[in-house]
Amino acid sequence: MLFLDEPTLGLDVQTRSQMWKHIEEVRENLGVTIILTSHYLEEVDALSDRVAIIDHGKIIASGTPAELKASLRGGM
């Protein structure tokens, strides 16, 4: 198990892209479970199998990125 706390915060676009690739390679090639925190929704969507949205220390929504997006109503 690998814990990453906002691993791309403050990185330039090119380095951020390289970090995404590295995270995906670790997950796929080593079979490692990765717990990742991020404020970047596009990062969460690209890298996550499951998502939990936390507000004030409580999980307010969880599921796959597709499930969470499907649960939204309106202008998406």
FILUMZA-921520 format. One record per residue: x, y, z of N, C-alpha, C, O, CB in turn; residue number from 1. Coordinates in steps of 0.02 Angstrom, whole numbers, plus 50000, padded with zeros to 5 digits. Glycine has a CB too. Layout:
// FILUMZA-921520
n.east,n.north,n.up,ca.east,ca.north,ca.up,c.east,c.north,c.up,o.east,o.north,o.up,cb.east,cb.north,cb.up,seq
X,Y,Z,X,Y,Z,X,Y,Z,X,Y,Z,X,Y,Z,NUM
...
This chain:
// FILUMZA-921520
n.east,n.north,n.up,ca.east,ca.north,ca.up,c.east,c.north,c.up,o.east,o.north,o.up,cb.east,cb.north,cb.up,seq
50043,49942,50000,50000,50000,50000,50045,50061,50000,50095,50064,50036,49951,50000,50061,1
50026,50110,49958,50064,50172,49952,50018,50231,49963,49965,50235,49932,50098,50176,49882,2
50037,50276,50008,49998,50336,50023,50032,50395,49990,50092,50408,50001,49991,50346,50100,3
49995,50433,49949,50020,50493,49917,49975,50551,49934,49916,50551,49920,50025,50483,49839,4
50004,50602,49966,49966,50661,49986,49981,50718,49938,50033,50750,49942,49984,50681,50059,5
49935,50729,49892,49941,50781,49841,50009,50780,49806,50047,50828,49810,49929,50849,49872,6
50025,50724,49773,50092,50716,49745,50109,50763,49687,50168,50770,49670,50100,50646,49722,7
50059,50795,49657,50075,50839,49600,50066,50912,49616,50071,50955,49572,50031,50821,49542,8
50054,50929,49679,50044,50998,49699,50107,51039,49683,50162,51022,49704,50028,51003,49774,9
50098,51092,49645,50153,51137,49630,50198,51115,49572,50247,51149,49557,50194,51145,49689,10
50182,51059,49540,50224,51036,49485,50204,51070,49420,50146,51088,49411,50219,50959,49478,11
50252,51079,49375,50236,51105,49309,50199,51050,49269,50198,50992,49289,50300,51128,49271,12
50168,51070,49214,50126,51025,49175,50163,50963,49153,50136,50907,49158,50097,51061,49115,13
50223,50970,49128,50262,50913,49102,50279,50865,49159,50271,50804,49151,50326,50938,49068,14
50303,50890,49215,50321,50847,49271,50259,50813,49300,50262,50755,49322,50358,50887,49325,15
50203,50850,49302,50140,50822,49326,50119,50762,49283,50098,50711,49309,50085,50876,49328,16
50125,50770,49218,50108,50715,49172,50153,50655,49183,50129,50598,49182,50114,50739,49099,17
50217,50666,49194,50263,50611,49208,50246,50577,49274,50250,50515,49279,50336,50638,49211,18
50225,50615,49323,50205,50586,49388,50143,50543,49379,50139,50489,49408,50192,50642,49440,19
50095,50565,49339,50035,50525,49326,50054,50458,49295,50029,50406,49316,49986,50562,49279,20
50099,50460,49246,50122,50398,49214,50155,50352,49264,50143,50291,49264,50170,50413,49156,21
50197,50380,49307,50232,50339,49356,50183,50307,49405,50190,50248,49422,50284,50382,49395,22
50134,50345,49427,50083,50318,49473,50046,50260,49440,50035,50208,49471,50034,50374,49495,23
50026,50269,49377,49991,50216,49341,50035,50154,49332,50010,50098,49339,49968,50242,49273,24
50099,50164,49318,50145,50107,49310,50153,50069,49375,50154,50008,49375,50213,50132,49285,25
50160,50105,49430,50167,50072,49495,50105,50030,49510,50110,49972,49530,50178,50124,49552,26
50047,50059,49498,49985,50023,49512,49978,49961,49468,49962,49907,49493,49924,50069,49501,27
49990,49969,49403,49980,49914,49356,50035,49861,49361,50019,49801,49361,49977,49941,49286,28
50097,49880,49364,50153,49833,49361,50169,49801,49428,50193,49744,49430,50214,49868,49335,29
50157,49836,49482,50174,49809,49548,50113,49786,49587,50119,49756,49640,50212,49860,49587,30
50053,49802,49561,49992,49782,49596,49984,49815,49663,49955,49786,49709,49991,49708,49604,31
50009,49876,49669,50007,49912,49733,49941,49951,49738,49920,49983,49691,50068,49960,49739,32
49910,49947,49796,49852,49990,49810,49879,50058,49828,49923,50065,49870,49808,49960,49868,33
49851,50110,49796,49874,50178,49808,49816,50219,49837,49762,50222,49808,49901,50210,49742,34
49829,50250,49893,49783,50298,49923,49811,50367,49906,49866,50384,49927,49775,50288,50002,35
49772,50406,49868,49796,50470,49843,49748,50525,49863,49688,50519,49854,49805,50467,49766,36
49775,50580,49891,49734,50638,49904,49749,50691,49852,49807,50700,49832,49745,50665,49976,37
49697,50727,49831,49707,50778,49780,49648,50826,49780,49591,50807,49795,49715,50747,49710,38
49662,50889,49764,49610,50938,49753,49595,50946,49678,49550,50982,49659,49629,51006,49783,39
49634,50912,49636,49627,50916,49564,49580,50861,49539,49598,50803,49538,49696,50910,49529,40
49519,50881,49520,49469,50831,49501,49489,50793,49437,49473,50734,49431,49403,50865,49490,41
49523,50826,49390,49545,50790,49330,49596,50737,49347,49600,50685,49314,49573,50839,49278,42
49636,50749,49398,49686,50700,49421,49651,50640,49452,49668,50582,49438,49735,50732,49471,43
49602,50654,49495,49564,50601,49527,49529,50559,49474,49529,50497,49478,49512,50631,49577,44
49498,50592,49425,49463,50556,49372,49510,50512,49332,49492,50456,49314,49428,50606,49325,45
49570,50537,49317,49617,50499,49276,49651,50441,49312,49666,50390,49281,49670,50546,49250,46
49662,50448,49377,49703,50400,49412,49665,50352,49459,49694,50304,49483,49753,50436,49452,47
49601,50365,49471,49567,50328,49524,49518,50276,49499,49482,50286,49450,49531,50376,49568,48
49517,50220,49534,49465,50169,49523,49405,50185,49566,49348,50174,49546,49493,50099,49539,49
49417,50210,49627,49365,50229,49674,49383,50296,49705,49442,50313,49713,49356,50174,49730,50
49331,50334,49722,49340,50401,49748,49297,50409,49810,49241,50385,49813,49322,50455,49695,51
49324,50444,49860,49285,50465,49918,49294,50540,49925,49350,50565,49927,49307,50427,49984,52
49239,50576,49929,49241,50648,49939,49229,50660,50013,49179,50638,50041,49188,50686,49894,53
49276,50696,50044,49274,50707,50116,49263,50781,50129,49296,50824,50100,49339,50683,50149,54
49216,50796,50174,49202,50864,50195,49199,50865,50271,49160,50829,50302,49135,50891,50164,55
49240,50908,50301,49243,50913,50374,49254,50845,50407,49224,50830,50459,49180,50945,50400,56
49298,50804,50377,49316,50741,50407,49267,50684,50396,49277,50629,50423,49326,50750,50478,57
49214,50695,50357,49165,50643,50345,49158,50630,50271,49159,50676,50230,49096,50662,50375,58
49151,50566,50252,49140,50548,50183,49069,50567,50165,49021,50543,50196,49153,50472,50170,59
49062,50611,50114,48995,50633,50094,48973,50600,50028,48914,50601,50012,48993,50709,50087,60
49020,50571,49992,49004,50535,49930,49061,50487,49914,49119,50502,49929,48992,50585,49870,61
49045,50430,49885,49097,50383,49864,49071,50341,49807,49011,50332,49798,49119,50339,49923,62
49118,50315,49768,49101,50273,49711,49155,50279,49658,49208,50307,49671,49033,50291,49682,63
49142,50252,49600,49189,50260,49545,49182,50331,49518,49131,50363,49528,49177,50206,49489,64
49233,50355,49483,49225,50422,49453,49163,50426,49408,49127,50476,49410,49288,50439,49411,65
49150,50374,49369,49090,50374,49325,49025,50377,49365,48979,50412,49347,49091,50311,49280,66
49022,50339,49420,48962,50340,49461,48950,50408,49491,48893,50432,49493,48967,50288,49517,67
49003,50440,49516,48995,50506,49546,48974,50558,49495,48931,50600,49509,49060,50527,49580,68
49004,50555,49435,48984,50602,49382,48912,50590,49360,48875,50638,49347,49031,50597,49322,69
48891,50527,49356,48822,50511,49336,48771,50534,49388,48713,50548,49371,48815,50435,49326,70
48793,50540,49450,48746,50560,49503,48733,50636,49503,48688,50660,49537,48773,50539,49571,71
48774,50673,49465,48765,50746,49461,48707,50762,49415,48697,50729,49364,48830,50780,49438,72
48672,50813,49431,48618,50837,49389,48636,50905,49362,48671,50944,49395,48549,50839,49428,73
48613,50919,49302,48623,50986,49275,48681,50991,49227,48697,50943,49192,48633,51034,49330,74
48713,51048,49226,48759,51069,49174,48824,51033,49167,48876,51065,49158,48773,51137,49184,75
48825,50969,49170,48888,50932,49160,48886,50898,49093,48934,50864,49075,48899,50880,49216,76
